[in-house]
């Protein structure tokens, strides 16, 4: 009798966690999804619209903020964040939050090259787009022979107060520009750039000002240049002769988020050809998928010189480099 009772107690002990797990899964709300978005408003809305067409039972909430703000929020809400998806955030920020992202192998895993996703067997993030940085020039203010051809040209005396850049303390893309330049030319060059360029708080103000003819030169994500060319603005692109860093932004499932089941569905969607096509066309981005062509009004990737972009180092020195450059400004 005692032996039978002992067996029953052991069986109950083994089965109880399974019942608890099943109850927890059953309790999960599979009709909601919260996206923390580093993408532009129209991109996030376009992705949401198509995802809810495919999954009409799901209601999506989008919280849009800068990448630094999203990272800080993810840290502050541990261990149970309110978000499910971290959408289109620079890879270096994915590395900063790596332990707070959930491993998940997308159904599209084999179509995405290891160079544009987390290299783990079960990745914690997948690339979305490649925000390559390029020089944007106003063609009314400069003749072709006057265009800057390289990163080094940005500090030429003839361009003093004609170059407008975003503040790297406030813009992720601007930080990437400063990091790349520092690796190529060091602190002395950075100090000269800090004194010769005009700086703005917004990463969109530079290309807007160059398109309007207020400044001759900016450095920006190539998609902004393609957008203004498509709108008929008097601008063109210059890919620096030294090359530009092979960067990408990425999307991930937030670990311990409230709706993991729906989050997996969204990850399968955004890594699909259809998801990448929405990203490519909404803002004319260069996506990581090899199934799709490059963005309109811009050259193919084969014509652009790239150099490795060390996301891990960029992450490690970010605070120190921003502080150093801010002191130079």
C-alpha positions in Angstrom: 0.0 0.0 0.0 2.8 2.4 1.0 4.7 1.5 -2.2 1.6 2.2 -4.3 1.1 5.5 -2.6 4.7 6.4 -3.2 4.4 5.7 -6.9 1.3 7.8 -7.2 3.0 10.7 -5.4 6.0 10.5 -7.7 3.8 10.4 -10.8 1.8 13.4 -9.5 5.1 15.3 -8.9 6.2 14.6 -12.5 2.9 15.4 -14.1 2.1 18.6 -12.2 4.6 20.8 -14.0 3.2 19.7 -17.3 -0.3 20.6 -16.2 1.0 24.0 -15.0 2.8 24.6 -18.2 -0.3 23.7 -20.2 -2.4 26.0 -18.1 0.1 28.8 -18.6 0.1 28.3 -22.4 -3.7 28.2 -22.5 -3.8 31.4 -20.5 -1.6 33.3 -23.0 -3.5 35.9 -25.0 -2.9 34.9 -28.7 -4.9 37.8 -30.1 -2.5 40.6 -29.2 1.0 41.7 -30.1 3.1 44.7 -28.9 5.8 45.9 -31.2 8.6 48.2 -30.1 9.6 49.9 -33.3 12.8 51.5 -34.4 11.4 51.7 -37.9 9.7 54.8 -39.4 6.0 55.2 -38.7 4.9 54.3 -42.3 7.1 51.2 -42.4 5.7 49.9 -39.1 2.2 50.6 -40.2 2.7 48.9 -43.5 4.0 45.8 -41.8 1.2 45.8 -39.2 -1.4 46.2 -42.0 -0.3 43.1 -43.9 0.4 41.0 -40.8 -3.2 41.6 -39.5 -4.5 40.8 -43.0 -2.8 37.4 -42.7 -3.8 37.1 -39.0 -7.1 39.0 -38.6 -7.5 37.7 -35.0 -4.5 39.7 -33.8 -4.6 43.3 -32.6 -1.2 45.0 -32.9 0.0 47.9 -30.8 3.1 49.8 -32.0 5.3 51.9 -29.7 7.8 53.9 -31.8 10.9 55.4 -30.3 14.6 55.9 -31.0 16.9 52.8 -30.6 18.6 54.1 -27.5 15.2 54.7 -25.8 14.0 51.2 -26.8 17.2 49.7 -25.4 16.8 51.6 -22.1 13.2 50.6 -21.8 14.1 46.9 -22.4 16.7 47.1 -19.6 14.3 48.9 -17.2 11.4 46.5 -17.7 13.3 43.3 -16.9 12.5 40.6 -16.2 9.0 40.9 -17.7 8.9 43.5 -20.4 5.6 44.7 -22.0 6.9 44.3 -25.5 6.9 41.3 -27.8 8.9 42.4 -30.8 12.0 44.7 -31.2 11.5 45.9 -34.8 14.3 47.1 -37.1 16.9 48.2 -34.6 20.7 48.5 -35.4 22.6 45.3 -34.9 24.9 46.8 -32.3 21.8 47.5 -30.1 20.7 43.9 -30.6 24.1 42.9 -29.3 23.6 45.2 -26.3 20.3 43.5 -25.4 21.3 40.0 -26.6 20.5 38.2 -23.4 17.1 39.8 -23.3 16.1 38.4 -26.8 14.4 35.1 -27.3 16.1 32.4 -29.5 13.8 31.4 -32.4 14.5 29.8 -35.7 12.3 31.4 -38.4 10.6 29.2 -41.0 12.6 31.3 -43.5 15.9 30.6 -41.7 17.7 28.8 -44.6 17.0 31.7 -47.0 18.8 34.3 -44.8 22.6 34.3 -45.0 24.5 34.0 -41.8 26.2 37.3 -42.5 22.9 39.2 -42.0 21.5 37.4 -38.9 22.7 36.2 -35.5 25.2 33.4 -36.1 23.8 31.1 -33.4 22.2 27.8 -34.4 18.9 29.2 -33.1 19.2 32.9 -33.8 18.1 35.7 -31.5 17.7 38.2 -34.3 17.4 38.3 -38.1 18.5 41.2 -40.4 15.9 43.4 -41.9 17.6 46.1 -44.0 21.1 47.3 -44.7 21.3 51.0 -43.8 24.4 51.7 -45.8 25.8 55.2 -45.2 26.6 57.4 -48.2 27.3 61.0 -49.0 24.4 63.0 -50.3 25.2 66.1 -52.5 23.0 68.9 -53.8 23.6 69.0 -57.6 22.6 72.7 -57.9 25.2 73.8 -55.4 28.1 71.6 -56.5 29.3 70.6 -60.0 30.3 66.9 -60.5 34.0 67.8 -60.3 33.3 69.5 -57.0 31.6 66.5 -55.3 33.4 65.0 -52.3 34.7 61.6 -53.3 35.7 60.1 -50.0 35.2 60.3 -46.2 38.5 62.2 -46.1 37.1 65.0 -48.3 34.5 66.0 -45.7 37.1 68.1 -43.8 38.3 69.9 -46.9 38.3 73.7 -46.2 36.2 74.4 -49.3 33.3 72.5 -47.6 33.5 74.3 -44.3 29.9 75.1 -43.1 28.5 73.3 -46.2 28.4 69.9 -44.5 25.4 69.2 -42.2 25.5 66.0 -40.0 23.3 64.5 -37.3 24.6 64.5 -33.7 25.9 61.0 -32.9 24.7 61.3 -29.3 21.1 61.5 -30.6 21.1 59.4 -33.8 22.2 55.7 -34.3 23.1 56.2 -38.0 25.2 59.3 -37.1 27.0 57.2 -34.5 27.8 54.6 -37.2 29.2 57.4 -39.4 31.5 58.7 -36.6 32.6 55.1 -35.7 33.5 54.3 -39.3 35.4 57.6 -39.7 37.3 57.1 -36.4 38.4 53.6 -37.6 39.6 55.0 -40.9 41.3 58.2 -39.8 41.4 58.5 -36.0 40.9 61.3 -33.4 42.7 64.1 -35.3 40.3 63.8 -38.2 37.3 63.6 -35.9 38.3 66.8 -34.2 38.6 68.6 -37.6 35.2 67.3 -38.6 33.6 68.4 -35.4 34.8 71.9 -36.0 34.0 72.2 -39.7 30.6 70.6 -40.0 27.2 71.8 -38.8 25.3 69.4 -36.5 21.6 68.9 -36.0 19.6 66.9 -33.5 17.6 65.0 -36.1 18.9 62.4 -38.6 16.3 63.5 -41.1 17.2 67.2 -40.9 20.4 66.7 -42.9 18.9 65.2 -46.1 16.0 67.5 -45.9 18.3 70.6 -45.8 20.4 69.3 -48.6 17.3 68.6 -50.7 16.2 72.1 -50.1 19.6 73.6 -51.1 20.3 74.9 -47.6 23.5 72.9 -47.4 25.6 71.2 -50.1 26.5 67.9 -48.4 25.3 65.5 -45.7 26.0 61.9 -44.8 22.9 59.7 -44.5 21.4 56.3 -45.0 21.3 55.6 -48.8 17.6 55.1 -48.7 17.1 58.8 -47.9 19.1 59.7 -51.0 17.1 57.3 -53.2 13.8 58.8 -51.8 14.7 62.4 -52.7 16.0 61.4 -56.1 12.7 59.7 -56.7 10.9 62.9 -55.7 12.8 64.9 -58.2 15.0 66.8 -55.7 18.4 68.0 -57.1 20.5 65.5 -55.2 22.8 62.6 -56.0 24.8 59.9 -54.1 28.5 59.4 -53.6 29.7 56.2 -52.0 33.0 57.0 -50.4 36.1 55.6 -52.2 37.3 54.0 -49.0 34.1 52.0 -48.8 31.2 52.1 -46.4 30.5 49.8 -43.5 28.4 46.6 -44.1 25.8 47.3 -41.5 22.3 46.0 -41.0 19.4 46.5 -38.7 17.5 43.6 -37.3 14.3 42.3 -35.7 13.9 40.0 -32.7 11.5 38.5 -30.3 11.8 40.0 -26.8 12.4 37.3 -24.2 9.6 36.9 -21.6 7.2 39.1 -23.5 3.5 38.7 -23.0 2.6 37.1 -26.3 5.4 34.7 -27.5 3.2 32.6 -29.8 2.1 35.6 -31.8 5.6 37.0 -31.7 6.9 33.9 -33.5 4.2 34.3 -36.2 5.4 37.9 -36.7 9.0 36.8 -37.0 8.1 34.3 -39.7 6.2 37.0 -41.5 8.9 39.7 -41.4 11.6 37.3 -42.6 9.5 36.2 -45.5 9.9 37.5 -49.1 6.6 39.4 -48.6 7.8 41.0 -45.4 11.1 42.1 -47.0 9.2 43.5 -50.0 7.2 45.8 -47.7 10.4 47.0 -46.1 12.1 47.5 -49.5 9.3 49.5 -51.1 7.9 51.6 -48.2 11.1 53.5 -47.7 13.2 52.3 -50.6 15.5 50.3 -48.4 18.1 47.8 -49.3 16.9 44.6 -47.6 19.0 41.6 -46.6 17.1 39.2 -48.8 18.8 37.9 -51.9 15.4 37.1 -53.4 14.7 40.8 -54.0 16.4 43.6 -56.1 18.1 46.6 -54.6 16.3 49.9 -53.9 15.2 52.2 -56.7 17.4 55.1 -57.9 20.5 53.5 -56.3 23.3 51.3 -57.6 23.4 47.6 -57.1 25.4 46.2 -54.2 28.0 44.9 -56.6 29.0 48.5 -57.4 29.4 49.6 -53.8 32.7 49.1 -52.0 32.1 47.7 -48.5 34.3 47.2 -45.5 33.6 45.1 -42.4 31.7 46.9 -39.6 32.6 45.6 -36.2 29.3 45.8 -34.3 30.8 44.3 -31.1 33.5 47.0 -31.0 31.0 49.7 -32.0 28.9 48.6 -29.0 31.8 48.5 -26.6 33.2 51.9 -27.3 29.9 53.7 -28.1 29.6 55.7 -24.9 33.3 56.7 -24.8 33.4 57.7 -28.5 30.2 59.8 -28.3 31.5 61.5 -25.2 34.9 62.2 -26.9 33.2 63.6 -30.0 30.8 65.7 -28.1 33.7 67.3 -26.3 35.3 68.1 -29.7 32.1 69.8 -31.0 
